[in-house]
Amino acid sequence: MSKDTKLIVVVRDPVTRAISDYTQTLSKRPDIPSFESLTFRNRSAGLIDTSWSAIQIGLYAKHLEPWLRHFPLGQMLFVSGERLVSDPAGELRRVQDFLGLKRIITDKHFYFNQTKGFPCLKKAEGSGKPHCLGKTKGRAHPTIAREVLRQLRDFYRPFNRKFYQMTGRDFGWD
Ligand SMILES: Nc1ncnc2c1ncn2[C@@H]1O[C@H](COP(=O)(O)OS(=O)(=O)O)[C@@H](OP(=O)(O)O)[C@H]1O
């Protein structure tokens, strides 16, 4: 691949990612089984169903491995989905630097919208009016049994640690 090609990958805690993924499917098909029942191949044995795409996609280290065989790490930027919410300007500073752009987007472009519960733009391109992402971004997630969350955290931990090593960034998910 060309050395001028740059890849930007946004990653978030694979547990919340899985719940977000499930929430999106649920919004289209309200009759699907519960998150808890889809998570396990065998719940009493604590065996996670890694064939379920919502779980599979969060195995970031596994997905990154083949990319690194063909593509240098220096041409990739990993953006934290959590920081994109808690500090959008900080994360976008990294993006702008990575792309060799002037730091045009800063803190002054964002405000925290209490109703939305997320940062929004003070002025949208074109309209000049405040703009938040649409209804399909930032949906309320269902409450998931604590024990299931714990089991998922344990399951992802080694893959997360490997991912931190591979990317050189600790995303703080565990
Ligand atoms: N500013 C702002 N406003 C709203 N939402 C924000 C924002 N920044 C990040 N996020 C998070 O983006 C998540 C949805 O992005 P996705 O890439 O998963 O969307 S999609 O799969 O393409 O529909 C979405 O996930 P959910 O919370 O599960 O809806 C948000 O957590």
The ligand as an SDF file (V2000), in Angstrom:
LIG
                    3D

 31 33  0  0  0  0  0  0  0  0999 V2000
  -20.6850   13.7470   19.9630 N   0  0  0  0  0  0  0  0  0  0  0  0
  -21.3120   12.5710   19.9280 C   0  0  0  0  0  0  0  0  0  0  0  0
  -22.6620   12.4910   19.8360 N   0  0  0  0  0  0  0  0  0  0  0  0
  -23.2880   11.2970   19.7940 C   0  0  0  0  0  0  0  0  0  0  0  0
  -22.6420   10.0990   19.8230 N   0  0  0  0  0  0  0  0  0  0  0  0
  -21.3090   10.1310   19.9180 C   0  0  0  0  0  0  0  0  0  0  0  0
  -20.5880   11.3390   19.9740 C   0  0  0  0  0  0  0  0  0  0  0  0
  -19.2710   11.0530   20.0620 N   0  0  0  0  0  0  0  0  0  0  0  0
  -19.1860    9.7320   20.0600 C   0  0  0  0  0  0  0  0  0  0  0  0
  -20.3960    9.1630   19.9750 N   0  0  0  0  0  0  0  0  0  0  0  0
  -20.6360    7.7460   19.9680 C   0  0  0  0  0  0  0  0  0  0  0  0
  -20.8020    7.3310   18.6080 O   0  0  0  0  0  0  0  0  0  0  0  0
  -21.4770    6.1000   18.6690 C   0  0  0  0  0  0  0  0  0  0  0  0
  -22.1010    5.7660   17.3380 C   0  0  0  0  0  0  0  0  0  0  0  0
  -21.0950    5.6960   16.4060 O   0  0  0  0  0  0  0  0  0  0  0  0
  -20.9550    4.4590   15.4830 P   0  0  0  0  0  0  0  0  0  0  0  0
  -19.7340    4.6080   14.6670 O   0  0  0  0  0  0  0  0  0  0  0  0
  -21.1030    3.2120   16.3070 O   0  0  0  0  0  0  0  0  0  0  0  0
  -22.2140    4.6170   14.5940 O   0  0  0  0  0  0  0  0  0  0  0  0
  -22.6700    3.6400   13.4960 S   0  0  0  0  0  0  0  0  0  0  0  0
  -22.3510    2.2760   13.8420 O   0  0  0  0  0  0  0  0  0  0  0  0
  -22.0230    4.0710   12.2800 O   0  0  0  0  0  0  0  0  0  0  0  0
  -24.1120    3.8900   13.4990 O   0  0  0  0  0  0  0  0  0  0  0  0
  -22.5040    6.2600   19.7370 C   0  0  0  0  0  0  0  0  0  0  0  0
  -22.7110    4.9920   20.3030 O   0  0  0  0  0  0  0  0  0  0  0  0
  -24.0420    4.7240   21.1550 P   0  0  0  0  0  0  0  0  0  0  0  0
  -23.8690    5.5010   22.4180 O   0  0  0  0  0  0  0  0  0  0  0  0
  -24.0670    3.2730   21.3800 O   0  0  0  0  0  0  0  0  0  0  0  0
  -25.1830    5.2050   20.3090 O   0  0  0  0  0  0  0  0  0  0  0  0
  -21.8860    7.2660   20.7060 C   0  0  0  0  0  0  0  0  0  0  0  0
  -21.4790    6.7110   21.9230 O   0  0  0  0  0  0  0  0  0  0  0  0
  1  2  1  0
  2  3  1  0
  2  7  2  0
  3  4  2  0
  4  5  1  0
  5  6  2  0
  6  7  1  0
  6 10  1  0
  7  8  1  0
  8  9  2  0
  9 10  1  0
 10 11  1  0
 11 12  1  0
 11 30  1  0
 12 13  1  0
 13 14  1  0
 13 24  1  0
 14 15  1  0
 15 16  1  0
 16 17  2  0
 16 18  1  0
 16 19  1  0
 19 20  1  0
 20 21  2  0
 20 22  2  0
 20 23  1  0
 24 25  1  0
 24 30  1  0
 25 26  1  0
 26 27  2  0
 26 28  1  0
 26 29  1  0
 30 31  1  0
M  END
$$$$
